[in-house]
Amino acid sequence: MPTFTARIEKHWIMRAVTVPAAVMRELGGGTRIPVVARYAGETVATTVMPAGRGRGRLTVLMDILRPAKLDAGDRIEVTLARSTDPREPVVPADLRHALQFRPRAREEFENGPPSQRRWIVRYIEETRSPETRQRHLELVLERLAERTARRPRKPG
């Protein structure tokens, strides 16, 4: 598990650290590397994104930084381990069935990032009543179809 120290950078409202190229190689490379990150005494499952020149960018959470009294400009020690947890969620039967009849929603669901699919599954699974679950399911299908409809189509 590689450990490194980096300065916390501010990117718009987000905070991030640059992962050195040597650490990226040690993690096995790739463009989006699923990792388990440990910093400021907490552990979080996240993804290292590309940052150019073989380096990576790890978004660090303010919910973890604030209690540790850390922010942009401070240095932080980070330990990373490549995550072996599955990135794909188990799609519930009712969502899978509904997507069969909504091709635009299915296209957006399948082509979106794993984090979007995980969020959708969690949103539907966290409901308590069948009525609420159905409302959430319809809302998700509607939003997915809208996103597909707004996306510019490639000619041909």
ZABAGU-899115 format. One record per residue (C-alpha): residue in three letters; x, y, z; residue number from 1. Coordinates in nm, 3 decimals. Example, Ala and Ser with C-alpha at 12.3 -4.5 7.8 and 13.67 -1.06 7.14 Angstrom:
2
NODE    aa        c1        c2        c3     i
NODE   ala     1.230    -0.450     0.780     1
NODE   ser     1.367    -0.106     0.714     2
//
This chain:
156
NODE    aa        c1        c2        c3     i
NODE   met     0.000     0.000     0.000     1
NODE   pro     0.171     0.316    -0.116     2
NODE   thr     0.180     0.613     0.119     3
NODE   phe     0.268     0.968     0.017     4
NODE   thr     0.241     1.323     0.148     5
NODE   ala     0.083     1.593    -0.068     6
NODE   arg    -0.049     1.947    -0.044     7
NODE   ile    -0.429     1.979    -0.044     8
NODE   glu    -0.533     2.179    -0.350     9
NODE   lys    -0.856     2.369    -0.406    10
NODE   his    -1.037     2.291    -0.732    11
NODE   trp    -1.345     2.510    -0.742    12
NODE   ile    -1.533     2.394    -0.430    13
NODE   met    -1.358     2.056    -0.416    14
NODE   arg    -1.035     1.964    -0.240    15
NODE   ala    -0.790     1.720    -0.395    16
NODE   val    -0.434     1.593    -0.376    17
NODE   thr    -0.206     1.502    -0.663    18
NODE   val    -0.105     1.137    -0.661    19
NODE   pro     0.259     1.099    -0.774    20
NODE   ala     0.332     0.903    -1.093    21
NODE   ala     0.530     0.644    -0.896    22
NODE   val     0.226     0.575    -0.677    23
NODE   met     0.005     0.548    -0.986    24
NODE   arg     0.244     0.287    -1.130    25
NODE   glu     0.245     0.100    -0.799    26
NODE   leu    -0.137     0.091    -0.809    27
NODE   gly    -0.116    -0.072    -1.151    28
NODE   gly    -0.193     0.228    -1.369    29
NODE   gly    -0.512     0.295    -1.557    30
NODE   thr    -0.725     0.600    -1.619    31
NODE   arg    -0.976     0.561    -1.335    32
NODE   ile    -0.836     0.355    -1.051    33
NODE   pro    -1.078     0.235    -0.782    34
NODE   val    -0.902     0.270    -0.445    35
NODE   val    -0.947     0.262    -0.071    36
NODE   ala    -0.788     0.583     0.060    37
NODE   arg    -0.684     0.652     0.418    38
NODE   tyr    -0.620     1.011     0.530    39
NODE   ala    -0.686     1.224     0.838    40
NODE   gly    -0.762     0.907     1.035    41
NODE   glu    -1.051     0.798     0.811    42
NODE   thr    -1.090     0.543     0.531    43
NODE   val    -1.301     0.598     0.219    44
NODE   ala    -1.367     0.406    -0.105    45
NODE   thr    -1.311     0.636    -0.402    46
NODE   thr    -1.149     0.669    -0.744    47
NODE   val    -0.819     0.824    -0.854    48
NODE   met    -0.868     1.019    -1.176    49
NODE   pro    -0.598     1.105    -1.431    50
NODE   ala    -0.414     1.436    -1.378    51
NODE   gly    -0.161     1.430    -1.663    52
NODE   arg     0.205     1.328    -1.688    53
NODE   gly     0.130     0.990    -1.528    54
NODE   arg    -0.003     1.148    -1.209    55
NODE   gly    -0.347     1.110    -1.056    56
NODE   arg    -0.594     1.331    -0.872    57
NODE   leu    -0.767     1.214    -0.558    58
NODE   thr    -1.063     1.415    -0.432    59
NODE   val    -1.052     1.441    -0.053    60
NODE   leu    -1.372     1.494     0.143    61
NODE   met    -1.436     1.805     0.348    62
NODE   asp    -1.639     1.589     0.588    63
NODE   ile    -1.308     1.424     0.677    64
NODE   leu    -1.080     1.729     0.647    65
NODE   arg    -1.290     1.969     0.857    66
NODE   pro    -1.279     1.771     1.187    67
NODE   ala    -0.902     1.731     1.138    68
NODE   lys    -0.876     2.111     1.087    69
NODE   leu    -0.725     2.063     0.740    70
NODE   asp    -0.793     2.260     0.421    71
NODE   ala    -0.633     2.381     0.099    72
NODE   gly    -0.262     2.452     0.140    73
NODE   asp    -0.211     2.202     0.423    74
NODE   arg    -0.007     1.887     0.371    75
NODE   ile    -0.167     1.550     0.430    76
NODE   glu    -0.045     1.191     0.440    77
NODE   val    -0.245     0.955     0.218    78
NODE   thr    -0.232     0.577     0.195    79
NODE   leu    -0.391     0.410    -0.108    80
NODE   ala    -0.479     0.051    -0.188    81
NODE   arg    -0.634    -0.065    -0.512    82
NODE   ser    -0.994    -0.164    -0.445    83
NODE   thr    -1.106    -0.512    -0.542    84
NODE   asp    -1.471    -0.448    -0.455    85
NODE   pro    -1.707    -0.479    -0.750    86
NODE   arg    -1.786    -0.140    -0.903    87
NODE   glu    -2.111    -0.257    -1.058    88
NODE   pro    -2.420    -0.266    -0.838    89
NODE   val    -2.668    -0.552    -0.834    90
NODE   val    -2.962    -0.412    -1.031    91
NODE   pro    -3.293    -0.488    -0.858    92
NODE   ala    -3.546    -0.692    -1.057    93
NODE   asp    -3.804    -0.412    -1.079    94
NODE   leu    -3.550    -0.166    -1.221    95
NODE   arg    -3.413    -0.426    -1.465    96
NODE   his    -3.769    -0.503    -1.580    97
NODE   ala    -3.862    -0.134    -1.619    98
NODE   leu    -3.548    -0.062    -1.822    99
NODE   gln    -3.653    -0.329    -2.076   100
NODE   phe    -3.945    -0.109    -2.176   101
NODE   arg    -3.761     0.224    -2.172   102
NODE   pro    -3.481     0.202    -2.432   103
NODE   arg    -3.363     0.562    -2.385   104
NODE   ala    -3.344     0.523    -2.008   105
NODE   arg    -3.168     0.187    -2.049   106
NODE   glu    -2.912     0.343    -2.284   107
NODE   glu    -2.826     0.617    -2.033   108
NODE   phe    -2.820     0.371    -1.742   109
NODE   glu    -2.586     0.129    -1.923   110
NODE   asn    -2.357     0.396    -2.071   111
NODE   gly    -2.329     0.611    -1.761   112
NODE   pro    -2.047     0.572    -1.509   113
NODE   pro    -2.065     0.299    -1.243   114
NODE   ser    -2.107     0.567    -0.975   115
NODE   gln    -2.431     0.680    -1.143   116
NODE   arg    -2.562     0.322    -1.150   117
NODE   arg    -2.467     0.273    -0.783   118
NODE   trp    -2.644     0.596    -0.688   119
NODE   ile    -2.960     0.497    -0.877   120
NODE   val    -2.972     0.150    -0.721   121
NODE   arg    -2.914     0.296    -0.373   122
NODE   tyr    -3.185     0.560    -0.430   123
NODE   ile    -3.437     0.291    -0.520   124
NODE   glu    -3.328     0.037    -0.256   125
NODE   glu    -3.342     0.284     0.034   126
NODE   thr    -3.717     0.334     0.007   127
NODE   arg    -3.941     0.199     0.281   128
NODE   ser    -4.278     0.163     0.115   129
NODE   pro    -4.372     0.006    -0.220   130
NODE   glu    -4.546     0.331    -0.321   131
NODE   thr    -4.232     0.538    -0.261   132
NODE   arg    -4.019     0.280    -0.439   133
NODE   gln    -4.246     0.303    -0.743   134
NODE   arg    -4.229     0.684    -0.742   135
NODE   his    -3.849     0.674    -0.720   136
NODE   leu    -3.833     0.419    -0.999   137
NODE   glu    -4.051     0.632    -1.228   138
NODE   leu    -3.855     0.947    -1.147   139
NODE   val    -3.522     0.777    -1.223   140
NODE   leu    -3.650     0.636    -1.554   141
NODE   glu    -3.785     0.976    -1.655   142
NODE   arg    -3.458     1.155    -1.572   143
NODE   leu    -3.248     0.895    -1.753   144
NODE   ala    -3.463     0.923    -2.065   145
NODE   glu    -3.440     1.304    -2.053   146
NODE   arg    -3.062     1.291    -2.035   147
NODE   thr    -3.044     1.065    -2.338   148
NODE   ala    -3.283     1.289    -2.533   149
NODE   arg    -3.073     1.602    -2.459   150
NODE   arg    -2.746     1.441    -2.570   151
NODE   pro    -2.644     1.537    -2.925   152
NODE   arg    -2.667     1.243    -3.165   153
NODE   lys    -2.369     1.145    -3.378   154
NODE   pro    -2.438     1.168    -3.752   155
NODE   gly    -2.464     0.844    -3.945   156
//
